[in-house]
Structure formats: structure tokens, C-alpha cells
Amino acid sequence: MSTPESPLTNGQRPSMLICDIDGTLTDEHYGLHPDLPEAFRRLEAAG
């Protein structure tokens, strides 16, 4: 598990965790679509 000091979080505590439990966010190679991070930022900004 990642700690706040790990390079994975750049020393910050994550404010959200996104889980892809049914495979709708990833392709057949478990990669994310390149537009997903921006879509998540817009969702977060919208509240």
C-alpha cells in the first residue's frame, strides 16, 4: 500500500480512489484511455 511519502502520491494524500471493478474504464491490456484523467478532474471540479 502506498504511503503519503511515496513517489506514487508525490507526498500528498490522495483525495479520491477510483476502482474499475467491471472493466469499463480499461482496455483489454488494462490500460486507461488517455482522456480519463481529464474527465475525472472535470467530475471532481463539478462536485
HTML snippet that shows the backbone in 3Dmol.js (N, CA, C, O; Angstrom):
<script src="https://3Dmol.org/build/3Dmol-min.js"></script>
<div id="view" style="width:600px;height:400px;position:relative"></div>
<script>
const pdb = `
ATOM      1  N   MET A   1       0.848  -1.185   0.000  1.00  0.00           N
ATOM      2  CA  MET A   1       0.000   0.000   0.000  1.00  0.00           C
ATOM      3  C   MET A   1       0.887   1.239   0.000  1.00  0.00           C
ATOM      4  O   MET A   1       1.954   1.252   0.612  1.00  0.00           O
ATOM      5  N   SER A   2       0.450   2.240  -0.667  1.00  0.00           N
ATOM      6  CA  SER A   2       1.196   3.485  -0.798  1.00  0.00           C
ATOM      7  C   SER A   2       1.073   4.336   0.465  1.00  0.00           C
ATOM      8  O   SER A   2       0.009   4.409   1.080  1.00  0.00           O
ATOM      9  N   THR A   3       2.172   4.971   0.835  1.00  0.00           N
ATOM     10  CA  THR A   3       2.144   5.902   1.962  1.00  0.00           C
ATOM     11  C   THR A   3       2.178   7.319   1.413  1.00  0.00           C
ATOM     12  O   THR A   3       2.548   7.511   0.255  1.00  0.00           O
ATOM     13  N   PRO A   4       1.798   8.331   2.216  1.00  0.00           N
ATOM     14  CA  PRO A   4       1.821   9.713   1.716  1.00  0.00           C
ATOM     15  C   PRO A   4       3.188  10.154   1.205  1.00  0.00           C
ATOM     16  O   PRO A   4       3.270  11.075   0.393  1.00  0.00           O
ATOM     17  N   GLU A   5       4.268   9.512   1.667  1.00  0.00           N
ATOM     18  CA  GLU A   5       5.611   9.909   1.250  1.00  0.00           C
ATOM     19  C   GLU A   5       6.056   9.211  -0.034  1.00  0.00           C
ATOM     20  O   GLU A   5       7.138   9.503  -0.544  1.00  0.00           O
ATOM     21  N   SER A   6       5.260   8.312  -0.556  1.00  0.00           N
ATOM     22  CA  SER A   6       5.711   7.526  -1.701  1.00  0.00           C
ATOM     23  C   SER A   6       5.705   8.352  -2.987  1.00  0.00           C
ATOM     24  O   SER A   6       4.943   9.313  -3.096  1.00  0.00           O
ATOM     25  N   PRO A   7       6.544   7.991  -3.963  1.00  0.00           N
ATOM     26  CA  PRO A   7       6.552   8.688  -5.254  1.00  0.00           C
ATOM     27  C   PRO A   7       5.209   8.577  -5.977  1.00  0.00           C
ATOM     28  O   PRO A   7       4.874   9.426  -6.803  1.00  0.00           O
ATOM     29  N   LEU A   8       4.450   7.541  -5.670  1.00  0.00           N
ATOM     30  CA  LEU A   8       3.159   7.349  -6.323  1.00  0.00           C
ATOM     31  C   LEU A   8       2.209   8.505  -6.047  1.00  0.00           C
ATOM     32  O   LEU A   8       1.410   8.867  -6.911  1.00  0.00           O
ATOM     33  N   THR A   9       2.286   9.089  -4.853  1.00  0.00           N
ATOM     34  CA  THR A   9       1.373  10.172  -4.478  1.00  0.00           C
ATOM     35  C   THR A   9       2.061  11.526  -4.394  1.00  0.00           C
ATOM     36  O   THR A   9       1.432  12.505  -3.993  1.00  0.00           O
ATOM     37  N   ASN A  10       3.330  11.607  -4.761  1.00  0.00           N
ATOM     38  CA  ASN A  10       4.080  12.870  -4.702  1.00  0.00           C
ATOM     39  C   ASN A  10       4.027  13.509  -3.325  1.00  0.00           C
ATOM     40  O   ASN A  10       4.013  14.735  -3.213  1.00  0.00           O
ATOM     41  N   GLY A  11       3.998  12.694  -2.275  1.00  0.00           N
ATOM     42  CA  GLY A  11       3.993  13.217  -0.914  1.00  0.00           C
ATOM     43  C   GLY A  11       2.652  13.756  -0.453  1.00  0.00           C
ATOM     44  O   GLY A  11       2.570  14.337   0.629  1.00  0.00           O
ATOM     45  N   GLN A  12       1.601  13.582  -1.237  1.00  0.00           N
ATOM     46  CA  GLN A  12       0.281  14.082  -0.860  1.00  0.00           C
ATOM     47  C   GLN A  12      -0.663  12.913  -0.618  1.00  0.00           C
ATOM     48  O   GLN A  12      -0.489  11.827  -1.172  1.00  0.00           O
ATOM     49  N   ARG A  13      -1.663  13.157   0.219  1.00  0.00           N
ATOM     50  CA  ARG A  13      -2.692  12.152   0.433  1.00  0.00           C
ATOM     51  C   ARG A  13      -3.697  12.209  -0.712  1.00  0.00           C
ATOM     52  O   ARG A  13      -4.196  13.285  -1.041  1.00  0.00           O
ATOM     53  N   PRO A  14      -3.998  11.065  -1.320  1.00  0.00           N
ATOM     54  CA  PRO A  14      -4.996  11.067  -2.392  1.00  0.00           C
ATOM     55  C   PRO A  14      -6.350  11.529  -1.876  1.00  0.00           C
ATOM     56  O   PRO A  14      -6.740  11.189  -0.759  1.00  0.00           O
ATOM     57  N   SER A  15      -7.069  12.303  -2.684  1.00  0.00           N
ATOM     58  CA  SER A  15      -8.392  12.777  -2.268  1.00  0.00           C
ATOM     59  C   SER A  15      -9.497  11.871  -2.786  1.00  0.00           C
ATOM     60  O   SER A  15     -10.644  11.981  -2.353  1.00  0.00           O
ATOM     61  N   MET A  16      -9.162  10.976  -3.710  1.00  0.00           N
ATOM     62  CA  MET A  16     -10.158  10.023  -4.189  1.00  0.00           C
ATOM     63  C   MET A  16      -9.461   8.773  -4.689  1.00  0.00           C
ATOM     64  O   MET A  16      -8.279   8.789  -5.034  1.00  0.00           O
ATOM     65  N   LEU A  17     -10.213   7.705  -4.719  1.00  0.00           N
ATOM     66  CA  LEU A  17      -9.737   6.430  -5.233  1.00  0.00           C
ATOM     67  C   LEU A  17     -10.763   5.953  -6.246  1.00  0.00           C
ATOM     68  O   LEU A  17     -11.954   5.887  -5.944  1.00  0.00           O
ATOM     69  N   ILE A  18     -10.311   5.624  -7.433  1.00  0.00           N
ATOM     70  CA  ILE A  18     -11.210   5.172  -8.491  1.00  0.00           C
ATOM     71  C   ILE A  18     -10.905   3.704  -8.769  1.00  0.00           C
ATOM     72  O   ILE A  18      -9.765   3.347  -9.066  1.00  0.00           O
ATOM     73  N   CYS A  19     -11.920   2.861  -8.672  1.00  0.00           N
ATOM     74  CA  CYS A  19     -11.769   1.423  -8.905  1.00  0.00           C
ATOM     75  C   CYS A  19     -12.568   1.009 -10.130  1.00  0.00           C
ATOM     76  O   CYS A  19     -13.720   1.412 -10.296  1.00  0.00           O
ATOM     77  N   ASP A  20     -11.964   0.218 -10.969  1.00  0.00           N
ATOM     78  CA  ASP A  20     -12.625  -0.291 -12.170  1.00  0.00           C
ATOM     79  C   ASP A  20     -13.012  -1.746 -11.920  1.00  0.00           C
ATOM     80  O   ASP A  20     -12.313  -2.662 -12.353  1.00  0.00           O
ATOM     81  N   ILE A  21     -14.117  -1.954 -11.227  1.00  0.00           N
ATOM     82  CA  ILE A  21     -14.483  -3.316 -10.836  1.00  0.00           C
ATOM     83  C   ILE A  21     -15.122  -4.123 -11.961  1.00  0.00           C
ATOM     84  O   ILE A  21     -15.160  -5.351 -11.887  1.00  0.00           O
ATOM     85  N   ASP A  22     -15.619  -3.466 -12.991  1.00  0.00           N
ATOM     86  CA  ASP A  22     -16.278  -4.219 -14.062  1.00  0.00           C
ATOM     87  C   ASP A  22     -15.582  -4.089 -15.416  1.00  0.00           C
ATOM     88  O   ASP A  22     -16.100  -4.579 -16.419  1.00  0.00           O
ATOM     89  N   GLY A  23     -14.420  -3.438 -15.463  1.00  0.00           N
ATOM     90  CA  GLY A  23     -13.650  -3.352 -16.699  1.00  0.00           C
ATOM     91  C   GLY A  23     -14.111  -2.300 -17.684  1.00  0.00           C
ATOM     92  O   GLY A  23     -13.724  -2.358 -18.851  1.00  0.00           O
ATOM     93  N   THR A  24     -14.922  -1.340 -17.266  1.00  0.00           N
ATOM     94  CA  THR A  24     -15.422  -0.332 -18.196  1.00  0.00           C
ATOM     95  C   THR A  24     -14.454   0.827 -18.403  1.00  0.00           C
ATOM     96  O   THR A  24     -14.617   1.589 -19.356  1.00  0.00           O
ATOM     97  N   LEU A  25     -13.459   0.983 -17.547  1.00  0.00           N
ATOM     98  CA  LEU A  25     -12.519   2.101 -17.672  1.00  0.00           C
ATOM     99  C   LEU A  25     -11.206   1.706 -18.337  1.00  0.00           C
ATOM    100  O   LEU A  25     -10.416   2.573 -18.712  1.00  0.00           O
ATOM    101  N   THR A  26     -10.969   0.420 -18.485  1.00  0.00           N
ATOM    102  CA  THR A  26      -9.703  -0.044 -19.049  1.00  0.00           C
ATOM    103  C   THR A  26      -9.941  -0.833 -20.330  1.00  0.00           C
ATOM    104  O   THR A  26     -11.028  -1.353 -20.579  1.00  0.00           O
ATOM    105  N   ASP A  27      -8.875  -0.902 -21.134  1.00  0.00           N
ATOM    106  CA  ASP A  27      -8.958  -1.710 -22.347  1.00  0.00           C
ATOM    107  C   ASP A  27      -8.536  -3.144 -22.042  1.00  0.00           C
ATOM    108  O   ASP A  27      -8.344  -3.508 -20.882  1.00  0.00           O
ATOM    109  N   GLU A  28      -8.395  -3.946 -23.079  1.00  0.00           N
ATOM    110  CA  GLU A  28      -8.064  -5.363 -22.876  1.00  0.00           C
ATOM    111  C   GLU A  28      -6.672  -5.570 -22.286  1.00  0.00           C
ATOM    112  O   GLU A  28      -6.362  -6.659 -21.801  1.00  0.00           O
ATOM    113  N   HIS A  29      -5.830  -4.535 -22.322  1.00  0.00           N
ATOM    114  CA  HIS A  29      -4.484  -4.613 -21.740  1.00  0.00           C
ATOM    115  C   HIS A  29      -4.423  -3.906 -20.388  1.00  0.00           C
ATOM    116  O   HIS A  29      -3.337  -3.648 -19.871  1.00  0.00           O
ATOM    117  N   TYR A  30      -5.584  -3.594 -19.815  1.00  0.00           N
ATOM    118  CA  TYR A  30      -5.711  -2.921 -18.517  1.00  0.00           C
ATOM    119  C   TYR A  30      -5.137  -1.510 -18.528  1.00  0.00           C
ATOM    120  O   TYR A  30      -4.759  -0.986 -17.480  1.00  0.00           O
ATOM    121  N   GLY A  31      -5.071  -0.900 -19.688  1.00  0.00           N
ATOM    122  CA  GLY A  31      -4.615   0.483 -19.800  1.00  0.00           C
ATOM    123  C   GLY A  31      -5.795   1.441 -19.772  1.00  0.00           C
ATOM    124  O   GLY A  31      -6.883   1.111 -20.243  1.00  0.00           O
ATOM    125  N   LEU A  32      -5.576   2.624 -19.221  1.00  0.00           N
ATOM    126  CA  LEU A  32      -6.625   3.647 -19.186  1.00  0.00           C
ATOM    127  C   LEU A  32      -6.639   4.444 -20.483  1.00  0.00           C
ATOM    128  O   LEU A  32      -5.595   4.675 -21.094  1.00  0.00           O
ATOM    129  N   HIS A  33      -7.810   4.855 -20.888  1.00  0.00           N
ATOM    130  CA  HIS A  33      -7.928   5.745 -22.043  1.00  0.00           C
ATOM    131  C   HIS A  33      -7.229   7.053 -21.684  1.00  0.00           C
ATOM    132  O   HIS A  33      -7.382   7.518 -20.555  1.00  0.00           O
ATOM    133  N   PRO A  34      -6.471   7.666 -22.589  1.00  0.00           N
ATOM    134  CA  PRO A  34      -5.716   8.879 -22.256  1.00  0.00           C
ATOM    135  C   PRO A  34      -6.577  10.067 -21.822  1.00  0.00           C
ATOM    136  O   PRO A  34      -6.069  10.972 -21.160  1.00  0.00           O
ATOM    137  N   ASP A  35      -7.846  10.089 -22.174  1.00  0.00           N
ATOM    138  CA  ASP A  35      -8.719  11.203 -21.775  1.00  0.00           C
ATOM    139  C   ASP A  35      -9.330  11.036 -20.385  1.00  0.00           C
ATOM    140  O   ASP A  35      -9.938  11.974 -19.869  1.00  0.00           O
ATOM    141  N   LEU A  36      -9.182   9.863 -19.770  1.00  0.00           N
ATOM    142  CA  LEU A  36      -9.823   9.638 -18.469  1.00  0.00           C
ATOM    143  C   LEU A  36      -9.327  10.553 -17.351  1.00  0.00           C
ATOM    144  O   LEU A  36     -10.157  11.045 -16.586  1.00  0.00           O
ATOM    145  N   PRO A  37      -8.027  10.811 -17.210  1.00  0.00           N
ATOM    146  CA  PRO A  37      -7.616  11.710 -16.118  1.00  0.00           C
ATOM    147  C   PRO A  37      -8.296  13.081 -16.187  1.00  0.00           C
ATOM    148  O   PRO A  37      -8.721  13.612 -15.161  1.00  0.00           O
ATOM    149  N   GLU A  38      -8.398  13.649 -17.375  1.00  0.00           N
ATOM    150  CA  GLU A  38      -9.067  14.951 -17.509  1.00  0.00           C
ATOM    151  C   GLU A  38     -10.552  14.830 -17.200  1.00  0.00           C
ATOM    152  O   GLU A  38     -11.126  15.729 -16.585  1.00  0.00           O
ATOM    153  N   ALA A  39     -11.176  13.756 -17.607  1.00  0.00           N
ATOM    154  CA  ALA A  39     -12.598  13.548 -17.296  1.00  0.00           C
ATOM    155  C   ALA A  39     -12.803  13.443 -15.789  1.00  0.00           C
ATOM    156  O   ALA A  39     -13.774  13.988 -15.263  1.00  0.00           O
ATOM    157  N   PHE A  40     -11.911  12.757 -15.088  1.00  0.00           N
ATOM    158  CA  PHE A  40     -12.014  12.660 -13.630  1.00  0.00           C
ATOM    159  C   PHE A  40     -11.821  14.025 -12.977  1.00  0.00           C
ATOM    160  O   PHE A  40     -12.494  14.344 -11.996  1.00  0.00           O
ATOM    161  N   ARG A  41     -10.902  14.837 -13.516  1.00  0.00           N
ATOM    162  CA  ARG A  41     -10.706  16.186 -12.965  1.00  0.00           C
ATOM    163  C   ARG A  41     -11.969  17.026 -13.131  1.00  0.00           C
ATOM    164  O   ARG A  41     -12.348  17.764 -12.220  1.00  0.00           O
ATOM    165  N   ARG A  42     -12.624  16.918 -14.290  1.00  0.00           N
ATOM    166  CA  ARG A  42     -13.869  17.670 -14.510  1.00  0.00           C
ATOM    167  C   ARG A  42     -14.971  17.199 -13.568  1.00  0.00           C
ATOM    168  O   ARG A  42     -15.728  18.017 -13.045  1.00  0.00           O
ATOM    169  N   LEU A  43     -15.070  15.896 -13.347  1.00  0.00           N
ATOM    170  CA  LEU A  43     -16.062  15.376 -12.396  1.00  0.00           C
ATOM    171  C   LEU A  43     -15.799  15.897 -10.991  1.00  0.00           C
ATOM    172  O   LEU A  43     -16.725  16.300 -10.287  1.00  0.00           O
ATOM    173  N   GLU A  44     -14.532  15.888 -10.586  1.00  0.00           N
ATOM    174  CA  GLU A  44     -14.179  16.377  -9.252  1.00  0.00           C
ATOM    175  C   GLU A  44     -14.512  17.865  -9.124  1.00  0.00           C
ATOM    176  O   GLU A  44     -15.034  18.292  -8.094  1.00  0.00           O
ATOM    177  N   ALA A  45     -14.221  18.650 -10.146  1.00  0.00           N
ATOM    178  CA  ALA A  45     -14.497  20.089 -10.104  1.00  0.00           C
ATOM    179  C   ALA A  45     -15.995  20.372 -10.048  1.00  0.00           C
ATOM    180  O   ALA A  45     -16.422  21.362  -9.454  1.00  0.00           O
ATOM    181  N   ALA A  46     -16.782  19.509 -10.660  1.00  0.00           N
ATOM    182  CA  ALA A  46     -18.237  19.696 -10.661  1.00  0.00           C
ATOM    183  C   ALA A  46     -18.864  19.337  -9.317  1.00  0.00           C
ATOM    184  O   ALA A  46     -20.026  19.655  -9.060  1.00  0.00           O
ATOM    185  N   GLY A  47     -18.092  18.677  -8.467  1.00  0.00           N
ATOM    186  CA  GLY A  47     -18.600  18.323  -7.135  1.00  0.00           C
ATOM    187  C   GLY A  47     -19.245  17.004  -7.151  1.00  0.00           C
ATOM    188  O   GLY A  47     -19.732  16.542  -6.118  1.00  0.00           O
TER     189      GLY A  47
END
`;
const viewer = $3Dmol.createViewer("view");
viewer.addModel(pdb, "pdb");
viewer.setStyle({}, {cartoon: {color: "spectrum"}});
viewer.zoomTo();
viewer.render();
</script>
